[in-house]
Amino acid sequence: WRPVKKRALRAMGKVEILPSSLFLKDKWDTFGKFEKLKSRCVCNGSFQAIVEGEDNASPTLNITTLYLALAIAAKRKMHKRVLDIGGAYLNADLVDEVFMRLNRELAQYMVEIDPDYAECVLDDGTMVVELKKALYGLRVAGLRWAATIRENCENGLQEVRDGPMHVRENRQGWQDVIYPCLC
């Protein structure tokens, strides 16, 4: 994201600014020993205006299609692998301008990390940032992530008709099935 300076925010007039939340979670190793405190900043996209006729829904795979692909893979004794891409949505660029408000505590942390952010803190202690990447909670995050996968996969990728599953033939002549889990 990019912080928005106070005077720039005033010059923009009335813009939609979405609230944010910060979630914290303890992470433990397999022996029950505390490893770290993990955080995730999310945007409350339920406050986003819905534009009539605009497609902002993330693609979802028909479960029957997934079961069929797994059954074919099992029948052909194909290797199956699962890949989890941490912070996946953060790899997807946003197309439209989206503004989000950071609460006082998060704004204070941002100023501690980079003192230049101080000029962006508003009178109530919050800060407005312009999002550059998709963030969990945005209505368009899943859609943008699916588009990123489509744009970055090698040639030969074919999208399955009823959802975001993609199929391609790999170097060994086998078919790779790529399904972005949007959960």
Salt bridges, closest charged atoms under 4 A:
ASP93 OD1 - LYS133 NZ 2.60
GLU119 OE1 - LYS5 NZ 3.43
GLU130 OE1 - ARG2 NH2 2.40
GLU130 OE2 - LYS132 NZ 3.61
GLU159 OE2 - ARG150 NH1 3.50
ASP176 OD2 - ARG168 NE 3.28
